[in-house]
Amino acid sequence: MTVTHSPLKTRLAVELMKSLVLDEQDVARSLLENRADEISARCTDLARWRLAGYTYQLIDQAGLSDAVLPTALDLLARNFELNVDRSNRCAKLLNRINREVTAASVPFLAFKGIYLAQRFFGGAANRYMWDIDILVRQEHMPDAIAALSGAGLQPSPGISFDGGNRLWGIHAVEVRGEAGKVDVHQSIRRIPGMQFDQDTFWRRARAFDLNGVSYLSLDDQDTLLVTTLGLGADLQNSHHRLRKIWDIYIMLLAMDDETDWNFFFSEREKEGSLKLVVNMLSFCLKLIGSTGKMVKLKAALANHSELLMISDKQRAEAVFFRPKQHLANRLMFSRLLPVSPAFYFANWLISLPVRSWHFR
């Protein structure tokens, strides 16, 4: 499904969600009542952007359902019900993964969407999900894939899950079956010039609870790193979505007070991701708006102002609203890496046939 964003639609949707998240009920009610027809139309967009169920939960929690036109509220409510159904299926799938992979003595981390929903969105049903992501150590990749076959989950024919495959971009294998879809990662991401300390990710892993079952995941800072890198990777193809940007915004709201951003950025410098990460964080703040919020983060970003290519709202919107496969976004991405643009494009072209086959 093609997900498109237009400036007016996006700005109004963001304004509504922000007022609800920041508990600005007077602002939210004013938007819902005084711009009722526009908000109603935006509910359809929110459904396409997979944010409708989440918005319904925010409106319901704020006690503002009476301010929404009935047809719009019904659309939001139906999307929330779909979220509930998907989250239940994902929880059952994760439980099954846990049984099969643990029986094979393969340690794993359940990360990305399922952890984001539990940790930052107040529960799995409040965030759209459609699959499960797990991280295993490189040497355990074949055993993990084999174990998941016991749950009826198989990779596409001809897909290699050789842990020694160093081709750029191939960091996970998708397995699927009647129970659902799982992305089995052997690395959080593979981007030219970046070297991630996998042992540190595992050492800092934290537990979270889902339906009475305890799982391990990446800690909050490493989860932010993964989400930010994912946004950058999407941006190179102009496949970025408001939902992923909103994920980062919600994380930053929760993390800013307790995070040592200077330490966070020092780790990014060591691994080679600093320029990409600071620009993706700045991109989110400028696009969503952060007046009076994220004070510590903004101060830390100011210390790296020389790296910023996305430093104001105009630039952020220019990047965000470009159509898919726009060359300007790919060129910008190539300049955010610790390797030269020439190296990036050569690597991209050389690995294109294998990546096209792998991700077909």
ZAMARGU-4260 file (C-alpha; in steps of 0.2 Angstrom, whole numbers, plus 5000, padded with zeros to 4 digits):
<rodrens>
0) 5000/5000/5000 | 5007/5017/4995 | 5007/5029/5010 | 5007/5047/5005 | 5008/5063/5015
5) 5003/5081/5011 | 5009/5096/5021 | 4991/5102/5026 | 4985/5084/5031 | 5001/5080/5040
10) 5002/5096/5050 | 4984/5095/5056 | 4986/5076/5061 | 5002/5080/5070 | 4994/5095/5079
15) 4980/5084/5085 | 4991/5070/5091 | 5003/5082/5100 | 4989/5091/5109 | 4983/5074/5115
20) 5000/5067/5120 | 5005/5083/5129 | 4988/5083/5139 | 4983/5100/5131 | 4964/5095/5132
25) 4958/5113/5128 | 4969/5113/5112 | 4963/5096/5107 | 4945/5100/5110 | 4946/5116/5100
30) 4953/5107/5085 | 4940/5093/5086 | 4926/5105/5088 | 4931/5120/5077 | 4939/5110/5063
35) 4927/5095/5064 | 4926/5092/5045 | 4944/5093/5042 | 4948/5081/5057 | 4935/5069/5050
40) 4944/5069/5034 | 4961/5067/5042 | 4955/5051/5051 | 4955/5042/5034 | 4973/5048/5032
45) 4977/5042/5050 | 4970/5025/5045 | 4981/5025/5030 | 4996/5030/5040 | 4992/5017/5053
50) 4990/5029/5067 | 4971/5029/5068 | 4969/5016/5082 | 4982/5025/5092 | 4973/5041/5090
55) 4957/5033/5095 | 4965/5028/5111 | 4972/5045/5115 | 4955/5053/5112 | 4946/5040/5123
60) 4959/5042/5136 | 4957/5061/5136 | 4938/5059/5137 | 4935/5069/5121 | 4925/5056/5111
65) 4910/5067/5112 | 4920/5081/5102 | 4922/5069/5087 | 4910/5067/5073 | 4902/5050/5074
70) 4908/5043/5058 | 4925/5048/5061 | 4925/5041/5079 | 4918/5025/5072 | 4933/5024/5059
75) 4945/5027/5073 | 4937/5014/5085 | 4937/5001/5071 | 4955/5003/5068 | 4959/5002/5087
80) 4949/4985/5087 | 4961/4980/5072 | 4976/4985/5083 | 4969/4974/5097 | 4967/4959/5086
85) 4984/4961/5078 | 4993/4964/5095 | 4984/4948/5102 | 4991/4938/5087 | 5008/4945/5088
90) 5008/4941/5107 | 5003/4923/5103 | 5016/4922/5089 | 5030/4928/5101 | 5025/4916/5114
95) 5027/4902/5101 | 5044/4909/5096 | 5049/4909/5114 | 5045/4890/5116 | 5053/4885/5100
100) 5069/4895/5100 | 5072/4893/5119 | 5070/4874/5116 | 5084/4875/5104 | 5095/4884/5117
105) 5095/4900/5106 | 5095/4916/5116 | 5085/4930/5108 | 5080/4948/5110 | 5062/4953/5106
110) 5064/4971/5100 | 5057/4985/5089 | 5038/4986/5088 | 5033/4974/5102 | 5045/4982/5114
115) 5041/5000/5108 | 5022/4997/5111 | 5024/4990/5128 | 5037/5002/5135 | 5032/5019/5127
120) 5014/5017/5121 | 5006/5009/5136 | 5002/4992/5128 | 5004/4982/5112 | 4986/4987/5107
125) 4990/5005/5106 | 5002/5004/5092 | 5000/4996/5075 | 5010/4980/5073 | 5010/4967/5060
130) 5026/4956/5063 | 5038/4951/5077 | 5057/4956/5076 | 5070/4945/5086 | 5088/4948/5087
135) 5100/4932/5088 | 5119/4931/5088 | 5126/4929/5071 | 5132/4911/5075 | 5115/4906/5081
140) 5106/4912/5065 | 5105/4894/5057 | 5098/4886/5073 | 5086/4900/5075 | 5079/4898/5058
145) 5078/4879/5060 | 5069/4881/5077 | 5056/4892/5069 | 5052/4880/5056 | 5044/4870/5071
150) 5031/4884/5072 | 5028/4883/5053 | 5038/4898/5049 | 5049/4896/5033 | 5060/4908/5024
155) 5057/4911/5005 | 5065/4898/4994 | 5084/4901/4990 | 5086/4914/5004 | 5103/4912/5012
160) 5105/4915/5031 | 5123/4912/5032 | 5129/4922/5047 | 5145/4926/5038 | 5136/4935/5024
165) 5143/4953/5025 | 5134/4960/5011 | 5127/4978/5015 | 5109/4979/5019 | 5106/4960/5023
170) 5105/4960/5041 | 5089/4949/5044 | 5079/4935/5036 | 5060/4935/5035 | 5051/4919/5039
175) 5033/4917/5038 | 5018/4905/5039 | 5000/4904/5045 | 5005/4910/5062 | 5012/4926/5055
180) 5028/4934/5050 | 5045/4936/5060 | 5061/4945/5055 | 5076/4936/5062 | 5090/4948/5064
185) 5108/4944/5065 | 5113/4963/5067 | 5103/4978/5071 | 5107/4986/5054 | 5121/4985/5041
190) 5126/5002/5034 | 5143/5006/5026 | 5156/5012/5037 | 5146/5008/5054 | 5152/4995/5066
195) 5140/4991/5080 | 5145/4983/5096 | 5134/4968/5097 | 5141/4962/5113 | 5136/4978/5122
200) 5118/4977/5115 | 5116/4960/5123 | 5125/4965/5139 | 5113/4980/5142 | 5097/4970/5137
205) 5082/4973/5149 | 5067/4963/5153 | 5049/4967/5149 | 5033/4959/5152 | 5019/4954/5139
210) 5004/4945/5145 | 5013/4938/5160 | 5028/4932/5150 | 5045/4940/5153 | 5056/4943/5137
215) 5072/4952/5135 | 5074/4967/5123 | 5087/4980/5119 | 5088/4994/5132 | 5079/5011/5128
220) 5095/5020/5121 | 5099/5005/5110 | 5080/5004/5105 | 5081/5023/5100 | 5097/5019/5090
225) 5088/5005/5080 | 5073/5016/5077 | 5083/5031/5071 | 5094/5020/5060 | 5078/5012/5053
230) 5071/5030/5049 | 5088/5034/5040 | 5087/5019/5030 | 5069/5022/5025 | 5074/5040/5021
235) 5086/5035/5007 | 5072/5028/4997 | 5060/5041/5003 | 5050/5027/5011 | 5049/5036/5028
240) 5032/5037/5036 | 5025/5048/5049 | 5022/5033/5061 | 5041/5030/5063 | 5044/5048/5066
245) 5030/5048/5079 | 5038/5033/5087 | 5054/5043/5089 | 5045/5058/5096 | 5036/5048/5109
250) 5052/5039/5114 | 5061/5056/5116 | 5047/5063/5127 | 5049/5049/5139 | 5068/5048/5138
255) 5075/5066/5138 | 5075/5069/5157 | 5085/5053/5161 | 5096/5052/5146 | 5114/5057/5146
260) 5114/5063/5128 | 5133/5067/5128 | 5136/5049/5132 | 5124/5043/5119 | 5132/5053/5106
265) 5149/5048/5111 | 5144/5030/5107 | 5137/5035/5090 | 5154/5043/5086 | 5163/5027/5090
270) 5152/5016/5079 | 5152/5029/5065 | 5133/5033/5066 | 5134/5050/5074 | 5131/5061/5059
275) 5116/5050/5053 | 5108/5049/5071 | 5110/5068/5075 | 5101/5072/5059 | 5087/5060/5061
280) 5084/5066/5078 | 5084/5084/5072 | 5073/5079/5058 | 5060/5072/5070 | 5061/5087/5082
285) 5059/5100/5068 | 5045/5091/5059 | 5035/5087/5074 | 5039/5103/5084 | 5046/5103/5101
290) 5043/5120/5109 | 5048/5118/5128 | 5051/5100/5126 | 5067/5089/5125 | 5078/5103/5132
295) 5093/5091/5136 | 5093/5083/5119 | 5092/5100/5110 | 5107/5106/5120 | 5117/5091/5116
300) 5112/5092/5097 | 5118/5110/5098 | 5135/5103/5102 | 5135/5095/5085 | 5128/5109/5075
305) 5142/5107/5062 | 5135/5090/5057 | 5117/5095/5055 | 5110/5095/5037 | 5092/5096/5043
310) 5093/5111/5055 | 5076/5119/5053 | 5057/5115/5049 | 5058/5121/5031 | 5072/5109/5028
315) 5063/5095/5037 | 5047/5097/5028 | 5057/5097/5011 | 5064/5081/5015 | 5048/5073/5022
320) 5037/5078/5008 | 5048/5072/4993 | 5040/5058/4983 | 5047/5040/4984 | 5064/5036/4977
325) 5068/5055/4976 | 5087/5056/4971 | 5089/5071/4983 | 5085/5061/4998 | 5097/5047/4993
330) 5111/5060/4990 | 5108/5067/5007 | 5108/5050/5015 | 5125/5046/5006 | 5132/5062/5015
335) 5127/5056/5032 | 5138/5041/5032 | 5156/5039/5038 | 5161/5033/5020 | 5161/5044/5004
340) 5146/5046/4993 | 5156/5037/4979 | 5159/5022/4991 | 5140/5022/4996 | 5134/5022/4978
345) 5147/5009/4972 | 5142/4997/4987 | 5123/5000/4983 | 5125/4996/4965 | 5136/4981/4968
350) 5125/4973/4981 | 5108/4978/4972 | 5106/4961/4963 | 5108/4951/4979 | 5097/4963/4989
355) 5084/4963/4976 | 5083/4943/4977 | 5084/4943/4996 | 5070/4956/4999 | 5059/4950/4984
</rodrens>
